[in-house]
Amino acid sequence: MEMRLSQRVEAFQQKQHEEEMKVEMVQKKKMEDIQHKHALELIKRMDKEENVRRIQRMQEYQREKLLEKIMSETERAERIK
């Protein structure tokens, strides 16, 4: 009788330990997923910021080229006069 009770207690403890290990693994996986999601969000945000800067540089370059063209045509018109 004593042996059976101790075996049942041991089996119960083993099962509880296994369940705790499963819960721990699920929590660890969930935490890793959250960290992965945050990393992806950070990368996306950085990509968007870089794209904005790239577009701004491109627009500035185009403005400068247009200004150069206007100045060149103005100088040309002045020479023709």
Secondary structure, 3 states (H helix, E strand, C coil): CHHHHHHHHHHHHHHHHHHHHHHHHHHHHHHHHHHHHHHHHHHHHHHHHHHHHHHHHHHHHHHHHHHHHHHHHHHHHHHHC
